[in-house]
Amino acid sequence: MTATTTTTTPNPDPSGSPGTPEPVGDPPLLEVRNLTVTYGDGSGAVPAVRGVDLRVEAGQKLGIAGESGCGKSTLALALLRLLPATAKLTGEILLDGEDVLAMKWGRLRAVRWAGASIVFQGAMHSLNAVHRVGDQIAEPILLHSKATPAAARRRAGELLEQVGLPAARAQAYPHELSGGQRQRVMIAMALACDPRLIVADEPTTALDVMIQAQILRLIEQLVSDQNVGLIMISHDLAVLADTCDRLSVMYAGRVVEEGPARQVYTDARHPYGKALSAAFPRIGDLSSRHAPRGLPGDPPDPAALPGGCTFHPRCPVALDVCDTEDQELREAGAERRAACVLVDEPVSPGADDTRSTT
């Protein structure tokens, strides 16, 4: 455990009580402050990420959930400035206390792979089809260390064995591997330079349930053994609840709920979180198996977001105030926050429309 010191912070309200001690220690592995990502300029600007705050400690697993189009992958790529030049980023992305958005190009190249790495969505499309997988794993090792080509090839074989593949598979081309094997290669590449943070964008998409379980257990073991931080992105709350420590739910480019992963999955405080959780049938729950619940409608177009709470057009428990007033994250229990005016009241995604008529 990291040792902390204590300092007294002055109370901004002179009529209030004296400042309370706050712990001060090493910065978190990753801290994202008020991050926004916008595509385009002027009246045609499209907000993809809107004021997101995240925090990840070493050895911690943070899940990010939401439907397609909610900004998950844009957020992941923004963490290492991998977005196209048309994207404009504001806010802070502090990796070990250093702002990624303020890094010069040379420093940013040094941080990628070595400080933080990404397991990209879609292994078949992320691997180069005309190069052997061992060469692709060795490439970042050669770029970020003084290893010889022979040493880099040995390290590539070791990494393949670490993720459960024979070292001899380094000679294979991507099309010669199964989907699960390609995903393991992607994880091996992400580990090539011993990063402190790994971002996994939909690492189990299109895999059968047996391979999915193997990949998830592998990721958990690697995080535990190497004490790295993990951000895992998925639309599947059940997977994230089983794998991660904490969970953030995104909608229309913003985090609308966050808290301990299992609690968010079983007892979401935001109607959107409840709807995502209810969309997956639970073992032993006959009602959910025979009548799985979904959420009518689609996420809003980022170029034409509705006024007020962006979720209110689809919300089964929206009030009149939701049409006009946006909702910020507020306390919703121990270590939990939700952006809903009804955060202290029971809500159900299957409830009838209860809009106020007064």
ABEGO torsion letter per residue (X at the ends): XBBBBBBBBBBABAABBBBBBBBBBBBBABBBBGBBBBBEBEAABBBABBGBBBBBBBGBBBBBBEBBGAGAAAAAAAAAGABBAABBBBEBBBBGGBBAAABBAAAAAAABGAABBBBBBGAAAABBAABBAAAAAAAAAAAABABBAAAAAAAAAAAAAAAGBBAAAAABBAAABBAAAAAAAAAAAAAAAGBABBBBBGAABGBBAAAAAAAAAAAAAAAAAAGBBBBBBBABAAAAAAABABBBBBBGGBBABBEBAAAAAABBABAAAAAAAAABBBBGBAAAAABBBBBBEBBBBAABBBBEBAAAAABAABBAAAAABBBBBBBAEBGBBBBBAAAABBBBAABBBABBAX
